[in-house]
């Protein structure tokens, strides 16, 4: 999606045959770092959502901040945060992308 001079999402250009698709090398697959990125992105989004979504964000962040939270609980919290980010529209894109990254890493653990 492009708005003004900002581009969100992947930009793919393909030439000729034998394309391998999108290769995403964004660094070391560190779930802890990915979760910290989610917290930062959602904190930036927090003031731009309705109060009921803010309450849901707080509950989800509490789960992410709980030592020993189960994988299922973390997955559900990330999914809820991703849903709120989608509902927030373009302002939610950073939170959505960070939640997706964390979910992908969670599934590889």
N, C-alpha and C positions, 0 to 999 in steps of 0.2 A: 504494500500500500504506500502510495506516495502522496504527501501533502506538502504544499509549498516547497521548501528545499530539504525536507526530511524524508528519508526512506526507511520503512520498517519492514523487516522480514528478509528473506533470502533474495538475492539477485543472481540469476543463473543465465549464462550465455553458453550456447552450445554450437560447435562448428564441426561439420563432417560426421563420420561414422565413429563407432567404438566409444561412445560416451559412457562414463561410469556413473552418471547421476550426480547428486549433490554430495560432496564430501565435507563433513562438518568437523573441523579440527579446532575446537575452541579452547584447548588446553587440557590439563590433567583432569580426568573424571573424578572429582573430589566432591562427594555428597555434602560434606560439611560446608564447603565453600559455596556450593549451589544453594543450600538452605539459607546461608547468610545473605546471599544475593536476593533470595525471595523475600526475606524479612525487610531488607532495605528498599526493594521496589514496592512492596505492599505498604510500607510505612509512608512512602511518598504519595501513594494513591489514597491512603486512608482519609484524608480531608476532602476528597473529591467525590465521595460516594454517600448515598443516603445513610441516615443513622442506623437503620436495621442491618445494612451491609457492613457498617463499621463495627457493630457488635459481633457479627459473624467473623469478621477479620480478626478481632481481638480473641475470640475463642479458638480460631485456627492457629493463630500465632502462639497462643498458650500451649497448644499441643506440640508445635514445633520446638518450643523452648523447654519442654519437659524431658529431662534425662530419662532414658529408658522407655520412651514412647514406642509402642509397637509399630511395626511396618504398616499394618492396616490403618492405624490411627493417623500416621503421618501421610499416607497416601490419600486418605479421605480429606485431611486438612488441606493438602496441596490442591486436590481436585476442587474443593470449595473455593479456595483462593483464586484458582484459574477461572472458575465460573463468574466470580465477582469481577475479575479483570475483564472478561469478555463483555459483561453487562456495562462496564464503565466506558466502553468504546475505545477510541484511539488513546486516551489517557491511560488505559489499562494495559497497553501493549508491553511495556517493560516487565510488569508483574506477570503477565501471561507467559511471556517467553522464559522468564526465570523459573516459574512454576513448572513449565513443560520440561525444562532441562533437569530440574530436580526429580521430577517423576521418572524421566528416562533413566537417570542414574540410580534411583531407588529400585527400579526393576532389574538392574544389572547387578545389584548387591547380593 
